[in-house]
Amino acid sequence: MSKVKIIGESIPNMPWQDRPQGLVNATIWRYSNNPIIKRNPIKNVARIFNSAVMYYGKDGIEYIGVFRGERLNGLPYIYLGRSKDGIQWTFDPDGIQFVDEKGKMFLPDSPFDPRLVRIDDTWYIIWCHMFYGSAIGMAKTTDFKTFTRMENPFLPYNRNAVLFPRKVNGKYLMLSRPSDTTHTRFGDIFISESPDLVYWGKHRLVMRKGSNWWEDTKIGGGPAPIETSEGWLLIYHGVQNSCSGFVYSMGGAILDIDNPSIVKYRSDSFVFTPEELYETTGNTDNVTFPCAALCDAPTGRIAIYYGAADTYVALAFTEIDILVDFIKEHNVLSASDTGLGM
Amino acid sequence: MSKVKIIGESIPNMPWQDRPQGLVNATIWRYSNNPIIKRNPIKNVARIFNSAVMYYGKDGIEYIGVFRGERLNGLPYIYLGRSKDGIQWTFDPDGIQFVDEKGKMFLPDSPFDPRLVRIDDTWYIIWCHMFYGSAIGMAKTTDFKTFTRMENPFLPYNRNAVLFPRKVNGKYLMLSRPSDTTHTRFGDIFISESPDLVYWGKHRLVMRKGSNWWEDTKIGGGPAPIETSEGWLLIYHGVQNSCSGFVYSMGGAILDIDNPSIVKYRSDSFVFTPEELYETTGNTDNVTFPCAALCDAPTGRIAIYYGAADTYVALAFTEIDILVDFIKEHNVLSASDTGLGM
């Protein structure tokens, strides 16, 4: 039994490995057989990375996911995948065919970095696509057969949006990271609310990029926030602008459960950083980019899916108590963290 | 009687001068006694520019306006001004004191470039301020005594927002120009809708920056769109990135009356560009930045208020037929203009 409670479902057959003995700095530890998705996973798709999976547990499907596939023509698209164990994945050979609300085909332009969130009986895919520049796109499905495209929640330019897995104070909430038209060299995480997932407002700052080098260029949301007895656990990415390019590490923070624009705890140290060859070398070196987390509430186990070097999908594990203890132990808050962000 | 009808009020004593004889390229002509607001207009305010005025016509006030004052400490703020003739202005010595919806003081951080729009009996001020970067702020008033700050409509980073002066298809509409954190070197005009002025969505592109040099860096909305029998007349600013800095000219376009994300006509040539010394030289050289237009519907006369060189407020005139004829004569549309901008 964990000290900190995850408020969520039980996933008894979740991918898992215990923390190896003798590791130094292992707040989050890698799956021993990483990466789990390697180059050329689908015909006409060169690489899959930055992808999101969830537990499904019906219709003979244990795990389901939305995957960023980089096609041979260099353009990204979103592919559907299914798995029995969360590790071995089979993919639909064609990208997801979205329709608009009238049932007419509506293909987003170059969608990438999808997140997957379930609220009640509906599954939402949130991604970044080209809307005269990078912007957030969304679709919903109840059966993973029909995917209905929804309105873009925000104006360009924006990236790394992720919905909260339930309404808070009667409103849908979404994190996002306002950006610009290029390889953005700034970026803070904001929160917005909506009564209907069509119109959005009451935007507040959640947290700014950090003063610590590993996150001093920009930050962005990762997996959907995880509801716990301590607040919303946020695993996010932080970016350093090194002299040979960006380095993407993972950070950890805990947001107030009723007013998540307030940060309760935020680690000044990364919780995970590129170390292995499949993270430090690839199409884009030095990227560990978390997009999904499976959580088994009874045991407190967490399996994090992350893109590695814009080339692979990899898997890492932690336990809620280990991660929360680390965040609290390294907690440093600024005024912009603890404020309402008005 | 003009060919093109302005759908709006009559302002019989509106500032006006006929077009001088013998001018070449005078689609819009300057007031002979420009600039109308000169340096050091208020104690502790060094310059007023980029400001918006409207006809008021009651309580002994003919014209009222919201003015960008640049204080001696270099920070901008919004000041209220009143005028009998639209030319000579008197200002409240202190900036506008905004309150939040509970009546508590709420001062926006460094607000600048206000626009002023009346919808029914409420007057809205829309400006740009610092919300962890440039973002759009709003307030409303019914009496120009109490100014109630409203929610920021959009996430950062954004500038040059302007409300439409009436609902279209039952929704409020706002133009804006998504930006970045610096002297943005890109920028297109988008439109967003809202049921309640709190939550915004259904964002569409209106028009991209142009291929013509005078607007090939970025564009942004100017005065509130003017309703005419041809559609919504949009006077906007277009920016060239010259080798010695930005140059701000004015462009003209006409948007579909029921679906203003569609551009019907757009002039490939500027309608106004910095020429006079008070436009080409000042705190920021070569800026003509339109923020307001008074229109007398019966005669079709238009008086444009524009910021000059980030230093002065100046005034210029045109007639609806002259401006619309010029826009149609120089009309060049692209696919992004004529589309729905989905």
Chai-1 contact restraints between the chains, C-beta under 6 A:
chainA,res_idxA,chainB,res_idxB,connection_type,confidence,min_distance_angstrom,max_distance_angstrom,comment,restraint_id
A,Y132,B,D188,contact,1.0,0.0,6.0,A-B,restraint_1
A,Y132,B,L205,contact,1.0,0.0,6.0,A-B,restraint_2
A,E151,B,G201,contact,1.0,0.0,6.0,A-B,restraint_3
A,E151,B,K202,contact,1.0,0.0,6.0,A-B,restraint_4
A,N152,B,H203,contact,1.0,0.0,6.0,A-B,restraint_5
A,F154,B,L155,contact,1.0,0.0,6.0,A-B,restraint_6
A,L155,B,F154,contact,1.0,0.0,6.0,A-B,restraint_7
A,L155,B,P178,contact,1.0,0.0,6.0,A-B,restraint_8
A,L155,B,F190,contact,1.0,0.0,6.0,A-B,restraint_9
A,L155,B,H203,contact,1.0,0.0,6.0,A-B,restraint_10
A,P156,B,P178,contact,1.0,0.0,6.0,A-B,restraint_11
A,Y157,B,P178,contact,1.0,0.0,6.0,A-B,restraint_12
A,P178,B,L155,contact,1.0,0.0,6.0,A-B,restraint_13
A,P178,B,P156,contact,1.0,0.0,6.0,A-B,restraint_14
A,P178,B,Y157,contact,1.0,0.0,6.0,A-B,restraint_15
A,D180,B,D180,contact,1.0,0.0,6.0,A-B,restraint_16
A,T181,B,F186,contact,1.0,0.0,6.0,A-B,restraint_17
A,F186,B,T181,contact,1.0,0.0,6.0,A-B,restraint_18
A,D188,B,Y132,contact,1.0,0.0,6.0,A-B,restraint_19
A,F190,B,L155,contact,1.0,0.0,6.0,A-B,restraint_20
A,V198,B,G201,contact,1.0,0.0,6.0,A-B,restraint_21
A,Y199,B,Y199,contact,1.0,0.0,6.0,A-B,restraint_22
A,Y199,B,W200,contact,1.0,0.0,6.0,A-B,restraint_23
A,Y199,B,G201,contact,1.0,0.0,6.0,A-B,restraint_24
A,W200,B,Y199,contact,1.0,0.0,6.0,A-B,restraint_25
A,W200,B,G201,contact,1.0,0.0,6.0,A-B,restraint_26
A,G201,B,E151,contact,1.0,0.0,6.0,A-B,restraint_27
A,G201,B,V198,contact,1.0,0.0,6.0,A-B,restraint_28
A,G201,B,Y199,contact,1.0,0.0,6.0,A-B,restraint_29
A,G201,B,W200,contact,1.0,0.0,6.0,A-B,restraint_30
A,K202,B,E151,contact,1.0,0.0,6.0,A-B,restraint_31
A,H203,B,N152,contact,1.0,0.0,6.0,A-B,restraint_32
A,H203,B,L155,contact,1.0,0.0,6.0,A-B,restraint_33
A,L205,B,Y132,contact,1.0,0.0,6.0,A-B,restraint_34
